[in-house]
Amino acid sequence: MATDYDAPRRSEADELAEDSLEELKQRRNEAQSAVVDVDESDSAENFELPGADLSGEELTVKVLPKQADEFTCSRCFLVHHRSRLADQRDGQYVCRDCAF
């Protein structure tokens, strides 16, 4: 299909002015909908999964003691591998993340 770029462009206002009254009524009825937009986050708050009461649930986690090649950072108190050691002064270890 060839396009005539020299022809005057028509705007939506021009097209609406030429539409018949019946077409405009039909468009208005199509645009109006009985569906209500509901925010998903609002509906998720009220939605409860069956059997979701976890108050009596106990977690089973195996805790390993600090290994010989690990240290505890004196600033963030996380256990890191020796490769993450940035500074050591007076028995105080500092990881790379906390050294900056």
DSSP file (Angstrom, degrees, kcal/mol; ACC not computed):
  #  RESIDUE AA STRUCTURE BP1 BP2  ACC     N-H-->O    O-->H-N    N-H-->O    O-->H-N    TCO  KAPPA ALPHA  PHI   PSI    X-CA   Y-CA   Z-CA
    1    1 A M              0   0    0      0, 0.0     2,-0.2     0, 0.0     0, 0.0   0.000 360.0 360.0 360.0 126.2    0.0    0.0    0.0
    2    2 A A        -     0   0    0      2,-0.0     2,-0.5     1,-0.0     0, 0.0  -0.568 360.0-144.7 -83.8 145.2    1.5    3.3   -1.0
    3    3 A T        -     0   0    0     -2,-0.2     2,-1.0     3,-0.0     3,-0.1  -0.943   4.4-144.6-113.5 128.8    1.4    6.3    1.3
    4    4 A D    >   -     0   0    0     -2,-0.5     3,-0.9     1,-0.2    -2,-0.0  -0.802  15.9-176.5 -92.1 102.0    0.9    9.8    0.1
    5    5 A Y  T 3  S+     0   0    0     -2,-1.0    -1,-0.2     1,-0.2     4,-0.1   0.638  79.0  61.0 -76.0 -13.1    3.1   11.9    2.4
    6    6 A D  T 3  S+     0   0    0     -3,-0.1    -1,-0.2     2,-0.1     3,-0.1   0.611  81.4 101.2 -86.8 -13.2    2.0   15.1    0.7
    7    7 A A  S <  S-     0   0    0     -3,-0.9     2,-0.1     1,-0.1    -4,-0.0  -0.420  87.4 -97.4 -71.4 146.8   -1.7   14.6    1.6
    8    8 A P        -     0   0    0      0, 0.0     2,-0.2     0, 0.0    -1,-0.1  -0.391  40.9-118.6 -65.3 140.1   -3.0   16.6    4.6
    9    9 A R        -     0   0    0     -4,-0.1     2,-0.5    -2,-0.1    -4,-0.0  -0.532  20.1-138.0 -81.8 146.1   -3.0   14.6    7.8
   10   10 A R        -     0   0    0     -2,-0.2     2,-0.1     4,-0.0    -1,-0.0  -0.875  14.0-149.2-105.4 135.2   -6.2   14.0    9.6
   11   11 A S     >  -     0   0    0     -2,-0.5     4,-1.7     1,-0.1     3,-0.1  -0.454  30.7-104.5 -94.0 171.8   -6.4   14.3   13.4
   12   12 A E  H  > S+     0   0    0      1,-0.2     4,-2.6     2,-0.2     5,-0.2   0.834 120.9  58.9 -65.0 -32.0   -8.7   12.4   15.7
   13   13 A A  H  > S+     0   0    0      1,-0.2     4,-1.8     2,-0.2    -1,-0.2   0.888 104.8  49.7 -65.2 -37.8  -10.9   15.5   16.1
   14   14 A D  H  > S+     0   0    0      2,-0.2     4,-1.1     1,-0.2    -1,-0.2   0.909 111.8  48.1 -65.7 -41.0  -11.5   15.5   12.4
   15   15 A E  H  X S+     0   0    0     -4,-1.7     4,-0.9     1,-0.2     3,-0.3   0.899 110.9  50.4 -67.7 -39.6  -12.4   11.8   12.4
   16   16 A L  H  < S+     0   0    0     -4,-2.6     3,-0.4     1,-0.2    -1,-0.2   0.856 105.8  56.8 -66.3 -34.2  -14.8   12.3   15.4
   17   17 A A  H  < S+     0   0    0     -4,-1.8    -1,-0.2     1,-0.2    -2,-0.2   0.810 109.4  46.1 -66.8 -28.6  -16.5   15.2   13.7
   18   18 A E  H  < S+     0   0    0     -4,-1.1    -1,-0.2    -3,-0.3    -2,-0.2   0.622  90.6 103.0 -89.8 -13.6  -17.3   13.0   10.7
   19   19 A D  S  < S-     0   0    0     -4,-0.9     2,-0.1    -3,-0.4    -3,-0.0  -0.352  75.2-114.0 -70.3 150.0  -18.6   10.0   12.7
   20   20 A S     >  -     0   0    0      1,-0.1     4,-2.0    -2,-0.0     5,-0.2  -0.364  23.7-110.7 -79.0 163.7  -22.3    9.5   12.9
   21   21 A L  H  > S+     0   0    0      1,-0.2     4,-2.0     2,-0.2     5,-0.2   0.857 118.0  54.6 -62.9 -37.0  -24.2    9.8   16.2
   22   22 A E  H  > S+     0   0    0      2,-0.2     4,-2.1     1,-0.2    -1,-0.2   0.891 107.1  50.0 -66.2 -40.0  -24.8    6.0   16.2
   23   23 A E  H  > S+     0   0    0      1,-0.2     4,-2.4     2,-0.2    -2,-0.2   0.899 110.0  50.8 -65.9 -39.9  -21.1    5.2   15.9
   24   24 A L  H  X S+     0   0    0     -4,-2.0     4,-2.1     2,-0.2    -2,-0.2   0.902 110.2  49.1 -64.7 -40.4  -20.3    7.6   18.8
   25   25 A K  H  X S+     0   0    0     -4,-2.0     4,-2.2     2,-0.2    -1,-0.2   0.896 110.8  50.9 -64.2 -39.8  -22.9    6.0   21.0
   26   26 A Q  H  X S+     0   0    0     -4,-2.1     4,-2.1     2,-0.2    -2,-0.2   0.910 109.9  49.3 -65.4 -42.1  -21.6    2.6   20.2
   27   27 A R  H  X S+     0   0    0     -4,-2.4     4,-2.2     1,-0.2    -1,-0.2   0.901 110.3  51.3 -63.1 -40.2  -18.0    3.7   21.0
   28   28 A R  H  X S+     0   0    0     -4,-2.1     4,-1.6     1,-0.2    -2,-0.2   0.909 110.3  48.4 -64.7 -41.2  -19.2    5.1   24.3
   29   29 A N  H  < S+     0   0    0     -4,-2.2    -1,-0.2     1,-0.2    -2,-0.2   0.861 111.9  49.5 -67.5 -35.3  -21.0    1.9   25.3
   30   30 A E  H  < S+     0   0    0     -4,-2.1    -1,-0.2     1,-0.2    -2,-0.2   0.869 109.4  52.4 -69.6 -35.5  -17.9   -0.2   24.4
   31   31 A A  H  < S+     0   0    0     -4,-2.2     2,-0.4    -5,-0.2    -2,-0.2   0.832  96.7  77.2 -70.9 -32.0  -15.6    2.1   26.5
   32   32 A Q     <  -     0   0    0     -4,-1.6     2,-0.3    -5,-0.2     0, 0.0  -0.662  66.9-178.5 -82.5 131.0  -17.8    1.8   29.5
   33   33 A S        -     0   0    0     -2,-0.4    -3,-0.0     2,-0.2    -2,-0.0  -0.940  36.1-141.1-131.3 151.4  -17.3   -1.5   31.3
   34   34 A A  S    S+     0   0    0     -2,-0.3     2,-0.3     2,-0.1    -1,-0.1   0.510  74.0 106.4 -85.5  -5.4  -18.8   -3.1   34.3
   35   35 A V        -     0   0    0      1,-0.0     2,-0.5     2,-0.0    -2,-0.2  -0.605  61.8-148.2 -79.4 131.6  -15.4   -4.5   35.3
   36   36 A V        -     0   0    0     -2,-0.3     2,-0.4     2,-0.0    -2,-0.1  -0.855  15.5-123.7-101.4 131.8  -13.8   -2.8   38.3
   37   37 A D        -     0   0    0     -2,-0.5     2,-0.5     1,-0.0    -2,-0.0  -0.614  29.8-165.8 -74.3 127.1  -10.1   -2.5   38.5
   38   38 A V        -     0   0    0     -2,-0.4     2,-0.3     4,-0.0     3,-0.0  -0.959  22.4-121.3-118.3 131.2   -8.8   -4.0   41.7
   39   39 A D     >  -     0   0    0     -2,-0.5     4,-1.6     1,-0.2     3,-0.4  -0.549  17.9-142.4 -69.8 128.4   -5.4   -3.5   43.0
   40   40 A E  H  > S+     0   0    0     -2,-0.3     4,-1.9     1,-0.2    -1,-0.2   0.840  98.4  57.9 -64.6 -33.0   -3.7   -6.9   43.4
   41   41 A S  H  > S+     0   0    0      1,-0.2     4,-1.2     2,-0.2    -1,-0.2   0.864 104.9  51.6 -67.3 -33.3   -1.9   -5.9   46.6
   42   42 A D  H  > S+     0   0    0     -3,-0.4     4,-0.9     1,-0.2     3,-0.2   0.913 112.1  45.2 -67.7 -41.6   -5.2   -5.1   48.3
   43   43 A S  H  X S+     0   0    0     -4,-1.6     4,-0.6     1,-0.2    -2,-0.2   0.810 107.5  59.1 -72.9 -28.0   -6.7   -8.4   47.4
   44   44 A A  H  < S+     0   0    0     -4,-1.9     3,-0.4     1,-0.2    -1,-0.2   0.820  98.8  58.8 -69.9 -30.1   -3.6  -10.3   48.4
   45   45 A E  H  < S+     0   0    0     -4,-1.2    -1,-0.2     1,-0.2    -2,-0.2   0.861 109.5  42.6 -66.9 -34.4   -3.9   -8.9   52.0
   46   46 A N  H  < S+     0   0    0     -4,-0.9     2,-0.5    -3,-0.2    -1,-0.2   0.537  94.0  97.7 -89.0  -7.1   -7.3  -10.4   52.5
   47   47 A F     <  -     0   0    0     -4,-0.6     2,-0.5    -3,-0.4    -4,-0.0  -0.714  55.1-169.3 -88.3 126.3   -6.4  -13.7   50.8
   48   48 A E        -     0   0    0     -2,-0.5    -3,-0.0     3,-0.0     3,-0.0  -0.963  17.7-131.7-121.4 127.0   -5.5  -16.5   53.3
   49   49 A L    >   -     0   0    0     -2,-0.5     3,-1.4     1,-0.1     2,-0.2  -0.488  33.8-103.7 -73.1 142.6   -4.0  -19.8   52.2
   50   50 A P  T 3  S+     0   0    0      0, 0.0    -1,-0.1     0, 0.0     0, 0.0  -0.474 105.3   9.9 -66.7 133.7   -5.6  -22.8   53.7
   51   51 A G  T 3  S+     0   0    0     -2,-0.2    -2,-0.0     1,-0.1    -3,-0.0   0.769  84.9 138.0  72.0  26.3   -3.5  -24.3   56.5
   52   52 A A    <   +     0   0    0     -3,-1.4     2,-0.9     2,-0.0    -1,-0.1   0.368  24.7 120.0 -87.9   5.8   -1.2  -21.3   56.6
   53   53 A D        +     0   0    0      1,-0.2     3,-0.3    -4,-0.1     0, 0.0  -0.612  30.7 168.9 -73.8 108.5   -1.0  -21.1   60.4
   54   54 A L    >   +     0   0    0     -2,-0.9     3,-1.3     1,-0.2    -1,-0.2   0.120  39.5 112.2-106.8  18.8    2.7  -21.5   61.0
   55   55 A S  T 3  S+     0   0    0      1,-0.3    -1,-0.2     3,-0.0    -2,-0.0   0.821  82.9  42.7 -65.4 -30.0    2.7  -20.6   64.7
   56   56 A G  T 3  S+     0   0    0     -3,-0.3    -1,-0.3     2,-0.1     2,-0.2   0.362  89.3 118.5 -95.3   6.4    3.5  -24.1   65.8
   57   57 A E    <   -     0   0    0     -3,-1.3     2,-0.4     1,-0.0    -3,-0.1  -0.522  47.1-159.9 -77.9 136.6    6.2  -24.6   63.1
   58   58 A E        -     0   0    0     -2,-0.2     2,-0.4     2,-0.0    -2,-0.1  -0.955  10.8-137.2-116.9 135.5    9.7  -25.3   64.1
   59   59 A L        -     0   0    0     -2,-0.4     2,-0.7     2,-0.0    -2,-0.0  -0.728   8.7-152.2 -90.8 138.5   12.7  -24.7   61.9
   60   60 A T        +     0   0    0     -2,-0.4     2,-0.4     2,-0.0    -2,-0.0  -0.931  24.1 167.0-112.4 110.4   15.4  -27.3   61.8
   61   61 A V        -     0   0    0     -2,-0.7     2,-0.7     2,-0.0    -2,-0.0  -0.982  32.2-135.4-126.8 132.3   18.8  -25.8   60.9
   62   62 A K        -     0   0    0     -2,-0.4     2,-0.5     2,-0.0    -2,-0.0  -0.786  22.4-157.3 -88.0 118.3   22.1  -27.4   61.3
   63   63 A V        -     0   0    0     -2,-0.7    -2,-0.0     0, 0.0     0, 0.0  -0.852   2.9-156.6-100.9 124.7   24.6  -24.9   62.7
   64   64 A L        -     0   0    0     -2,-0.5     3,-0.1     1,-0.1     2,-0.0  -0.776  20.3-116.4 -97.3 142.8   28.3  -25.5   62.1
   65   65 A P        -     0   0    0      0, 0.0     2,-0.1     0, 0.0    -1,-0.1  -0.326  49.2 -76.0 -70.6 161.9   30.9  -24.1   64.4
   66   66 A K        -     0   0    0      1,-0.1     2,-0.1     2,-0.1     6,-0.0  -0.374  54.4-131.3 -60.9 131.5   33.3  -21.5   63.0
   67   67 A Q    >   -     0   0    0     -3,-0.1     3,-1.5     1,-0.1    -1,-0.1  -0.305  20.4-106.1 -82.5 167.7   36.0  -23.3   60.9
   68   68 A A  T 3  S+     0   0    0      1,-0.3    -1,-0.1    -2,-0.1    -2,-0.1   0.784 119.8  51.5 -65.5 -27.6   39.7  -22.8   61.2
   69   69 A D  T 3  S+     0   0    0      2,-0.0    13,-2.4    12,-0.0     2,-0.3   0.114 100.8  81.2 -97.3  22.0   39.8  -20.8   57.9
   70   70 A E  E <   -A   81   0A   0     -3,-1.5     2,-0.3    11,-0.2    11,-0.2  -0.854  54.8-168.3-123.7 160.0   37.0  -18.4   59.0
   71   71 A F  E     -A   80   0A   0      9,-2.4     9,-2.9    -2,-0.3     2,-0.5  -0.955  23.0-120.9-141.5 160.7   36.9  -15.3   61.2
   72   72 A T  E     -A   79   0A   0     -2,-0.3    21,-0.5     7,-0.2     7,-0.2  -0.921  30.5-125.1-105.6 124.5   34.1  -13.2   62.7
   73   73 A C     >  -     0   0    0      5,-2.5     4,-1.1    -2,-0.5    21,-0.2  -0.462   9.3-144.7 -68.1 135.7   34.1   -9.5   61.7
   74   74 A S  T  4 S+     0   0    0     19,-3.5    -1,-0.1    -2,-0.2    20,-0.1   0.558  95.8  42.0 -80.1  -7.4   34.3   -7.2   64.7
   75   75 A R  T  4 S+     0   0    0     18,-0.3    -1,-0.1     3,-0.1    19,-0.1   0.830 129.3  20.1-103.4 -48.0   32.1   -4.6   63.0
   76   76 A C  T  4 S-     0   0    0      2,-0.1    -2,-0.1     0, 0.0     3,-0.1   0.582  90.8-136.8-100.7 -10.6   29.3   -6.6   61.3
   77   77 A F     <  +     0   0    0     -4,-1.1     2,-0.3     1,-0.2    -3,-0.1   0.725  54.9 138.9  63.2  25.1   29.7   -9.8   63.4
   78   78 A L        -     0   0    0      1,-0.0    -5,-2.5     0, 0.0     2,-0.5  -0.730  57.4-117.0 -96.5 150.6   29.3  -12.0   60.3
   79   79 A V  E     +A   72   0A   0     -2,-0.3     2,-0.3    -7,-0.2    -7,-0.2  -0.776  41.1 177.7 -89.1 125.4   31.5  -15.1   59.8
   80   80 A H  E     -A   71   0A   0     -9,-2.9    -9,-2.4    -2,-0.5     2,-0.1  -0.819  32.8-101.7-123.7 161.4   33.6  -14.8   56.7
   81   81 A H  E >   -A   70   0A   0     -2,-0.3     3,-2.3   -11,-0.2   -11,-0.2  -0.489  40.6-108.5 -75.1 154.4   36.3  -16.9   55.0
   82   82 A R  G >  S+     0   0    0    -13,-2.4     3,-1.6     1,-0.3   -12,-0.1   0.754 116.5  69.7 -58.3 -24.8   39.9  -15.8   55.5
   83   83 A S  G 3  S+     0   0    0      1,-0.3    -1,-0.3   -14,-0.2   -13,-0.1   0.691  94.5  56.4 -68.0 -16.2   40.0  -14.6   51.9
   84   84 A R  G <  S+     0   0    0     -3,-2.3    12,-1.7    11,-0.0     2,-0.3   0.361  78.4 122.0 -94.0   3.6   37.6  -11.7   52.9
   85   85 A L  E <   +B   95   0B   0     -3,-1.6    10,-0.2    10,-0.2     3,-0.1  -0.533  28.0 166.8 -72.4 126.0   39.9  -10.5   55.7
   86   86 A A  E     +     0   0B   0      8,-2.8     2,-0.3     1,-0.4     9,-0.2   0.752  62.1   7.6-106.9 -36.9   40.9   -6.8   55.1
   87   87 A D  E     -B   94   0B   0      7,-1.6     7,-2.4     2,-0.0     2,-0.4  -0.999  50.3-169.2-152.2 145.5   42.4   -5.7   58.4
   88   88 A Q  E     +B   93   0B   0     -2,-0.3     2,-0.4     5,-0.2     5,-0.2  -0.943  17.1 162.6-140.2 117.0   43.6   -7.2   61.7
   89   89 A R  E >  S-B   92   0B   0      3,-2.0     3,-2.2    -2,-0.4    -2,-0.0  -0.990  70.4 -15.3-137.4 126.9   44.5   -5.1   64.7
   90   90 A D  T 3  S-     0   0    0     -2,-0.4     3,-0.1     1,-0.3    -1,-0.1   0.842 128.0 -51.5  52.7  40.1   44.8   -6.2   68.3
   91   91 A G  T 3  S+     0   0    0      1,-0.2     2,-0.6     0, 0.0    -1,-0.3   0.511 110.1 126.2  78.5   3.9   42.9   -9.4   67.6
   92   92 A Q  E <   -B   89   0B   0     -3,-2.2    -3,-2.0   -19,-0.0     2,-0.4  -0.863  46.2-156.6 -98.2 120.5   40.1   -7.5   65.9
   93   93 A Y  E     -B   88   0B   0     -2,-0.6   -19,-3.5   -21,-0.5     2,-0.4  -0.778   6.5-166.8 -99.0 140.9   39.3   -8.8   62.4
   94   94 A V  E     -B   87   0B   0     -7,-2.4    -8,-2.8    -2,-0.4    -7,-1.6  -0.994  13.8-137.3-128.6 130.7   37.5   -6.6   59.8
   95   95 A C  E  >  -B   85   0B   0     -2,-0.4     4,-1.1   -10,-0.2     3,-0.2  -0.293  29.1-104.6 -79.6 169.6   36.0   -7.9   56.6
   96   96 A R  H  > S+     0   0    0    -12,-1.7     4,-0.5     1,-0.2     3,-0.1   0.838 118.7  56.2 -63.5 -34.4   36.4   -6.2   53.2
   97   97 A D  H  4 S+     0   0    0      1,-0.2     3,-0.4   -13,-0.2    -1,-0.2   0.883 112.9  39.5 -67.0 -37.8   32.9   -4.9   53.3
   98   98 A C  H  4 S+     0   0    0     -3,-0.2    -1,-0.2     1,-0.2    -2,-0.2   0.608  98.5  77.5 -88.6 -12.2   33.3   -3.1   56.6
   99   99 A A  H  <        0   0    0     -4,-1.1    -1,-0.2     1,-0.2    -2,-0.2   0.728 360.0 360.0 -71.7 -21.2   36.9   -1.8   55.9
  100  100 A F     <        0   0    0     -4,-0.5    -1,-0.2    -3,-0.4    -2,-0.1   0.457 360.0 360.0 -87.9 360.0   35.7    1.0   53.6
